[in-house]
Amino acid sequence: MTGPVHGRREMIAAMDPVLDPRPWAFTLMRGPAERDAALATFREDEGLSLIVPAELAPASALRMRRITLGVHSALEGVGLTAAVAGTLADAEIPCNVVAACHHDHLFVPEAMAARAMDLLRALQAETAGQA
């Protein structure tokens, strides 16, 4: 295993986005079933926020698709989140980013996931071509 990538261009050029086939949703915890199935949790003043399989969320919850960036990005790396979020924002695609120890995970509305993947691949190819 190689270590984390720190440089902005290097992180973008190596991001290798992968679309998770499962739909996910952000919700507040209502019971142990959601907590036990949660991909991620975050405690806020208003309660425990969860990212759960969409079928466990209320019907009103926005169905999201997770895009995992394959690059092992350094937690102290600068610019990957801004580049990705900016690219998606320019295309009017909402994006919620969750950074973990090895990878960044982007949650985009389910209906926009294919377009988001196209844009991220183009950003990666463009950046890799500048190296």
C-alpha positions as CSV (number, residue, x, y, z in Angstrom):
1,M,0.0,0.0,0.0
2,T,1.3,3.4,-0.9
3,G,1.0,6.4,1.5
4,P,-1.4,9.3,1.1
5,V,-1.2,11.7,-1.8
6,H,-0.7,15.4,-0.7
7,G,-0.4,17.5,-3.8
8,R,-3.6,19.1,-5.3
9,R,-2.8,18.0,-8.9
10,E,-1.7,14.6,-7.9
11,M,-4.8,14.0,-5.8
12,I,-7.1,15.1,-8.7
13,A,-5.2,13.2,-11.3
14,A,-5.4,10.0,-9.3
15,M,-8.9,10.4,-7.9
16,D,-10.5,7.4,-9.9
17,P,-14.1,8.0,-8.9
18,V,-16.2,4.9,-8.4
19,L,-20.1,5.0,-8.2
20,D,-21.6,2.9,-5.5
21,P,-24.7,1.1,-6.9
22,R,-26.7,1.5,-3.6
23,P,-28.8,4.6,-2.9
24,W,-28.1,6.3,0.4
25,A,-30.0,9.0,2.4
26,F,-29.1,11.5,5.1
27,T,-31.5,11.3,8.1
28,L,-31.7,11.8,11.8
29,M,-31.7,8.7,14.0
30,R,-35.1,7.4,14.8
31,G,-34.1,4.0,16.2
32,P,-31.5,1.3,16.4
33,A,-32.1,-0.2,13.0
34,E,-30.9,3.0,11.3
35,R,-27.9,3.3,13.6
36,D,-26.9,-0.3,13.0
37,A,-27.1,0.1,9.2
38,A,-25.4,3.5,9.0
39,L,-22.5,4.0,6.7
40,A,-21.5,7.1,8.7
41,T,-22.7,9.1,11.7
42,F,-22.2,12.6,12.9
43,R,-23.4,14.1,16.2
44,E,-24.9,17.5,15.9
45,D,-26.7,19.7,18.4
46,E,-30.0,18.7,16.8
47,G,-29.4,14.9,17.1
48,L,-27.4,12.1,15.5
49,S,-27.2,12.4,11.8
50,L,-26.8,9.2,9.8
51,I,-26.1,8.2,6.3
52,V,-28.2,5.0,5.8
53,P,-29.4,2.8,3.0
54,A,-32.2,4.7,1.3
55,E,-34.8,2.1,2.1
56,L,-34.3,2.8,5.8
57,A,-34.8,6.5,5.5
58,P,-38.2,8.3,5.5
59,A,-39.8,8.4,2.0
60,S,-39.3,12.2,1.9
61,A,-35.5,11.8,2.2
62,L,-33.4,12.7,-0.8
63,R,-32.0,9.6,-2.4
64,M,-28.2,10.0,-2.9
65,R,-25.6,8.0,-4.6
66,R,-22.1,7.7,-3.2
67,I,-19.0,8.4,-5.3
68,T,-15.8,7.2,-3.7
69,L,-12.6,8.8,-4.8
70,G,-10.1,6.0,-5.1
71,V,-7.0,8.1,-4.3
72,H,-5.7,7.8,-0.8
73,S,-5.9,11.5,-0.2
74,A,-4.0,13.0,2.7
75,L,-6.2,14.5,5.4
76,E,-4.0,17.6,5.3
77,G,-4.0,17.7,1.5
78,V,-5.3,21.0,0.0
79,G,-7.6,21.5,-3.0
80,L,-9.2,18.1,-3.8
81,T,-12.5,18.9,-2.1
82,A,-12.6,22.4,-3.6
83,A,-11.9,21.1,-7.1
84,V,-14.5,18.4,-7.0
85,A,-17.2,20.5,-5.3
86,G,-16.5,23.4,-7.7
87,T,-16.8,21.2,-10.7
88,L,-20.1,19.8,-9.6
89,A,-21.4,23.2,-8.4
90,D,-20.6,24.7,-11.9
91,A,-23.0,22.0,-13.3
92,E,-25.6,22.7,-10.6
93,I,-25.0,19.3,-8.9
94,P,-25.4,19.3,-5.1
95,C,-22.5,17.5,-3.4
96,N,-22.1,16.5,0.2
97,V,-18.5,15.4,1.0
98,V,-17.5,13.0,3.7
99,A,-13.7,12.7,4.3
100,A,-12.5,9.5,5.9
101,C,-9.0,8.3,6.7
102,H,-8.2,7.0,3.2
103,H,-10.8,8.3,0.8
104,D,-13.2,11.1,0.1
105,H,-16.9,10.1,-0.4
106,L,-19.2,12.4,-2.4
107,F,-23.0,12.1,-2.1
108,V,-24.9,13.5,-5.0
109,P,-28.6,13.3,-5.8
110,E,-29.4,9.9,-7.4
111,A,-30.7,11.4,-10.6
112,M,-27.5,13.4,-11.1
113,A,-25.0,10.6,-10.4
114,A,-24.2,9.6,-14.0
115,R,-23.5,13.3,-14.9
116,A,-21.4,13.8,-11.8
117,M,-19.3,10.7,-12.8
118,D,-18.8,12.1,-16.3
119,L,-17.6,15.5,-14.9
120,L,-15.3,14.0,-12.4
121,R,-13.7,11.7,-15.0
122,A,-13.2,14.7,-17.3
123,L,-11.6,16.7,-14.4
124,Q,-9.3,13.8,-13.7
125,A,-8.3,13.4,-17.3
126,E,-7.8,17.1,-17.8
127,T,-5.6,17.3,-14.7
128,A,-3.6,14.2,-15.5
129,G,-3.0,15.6,-19.0
130,Q,-1.4,18.8,-17.5
131,A,1.2,16.8,-15.6
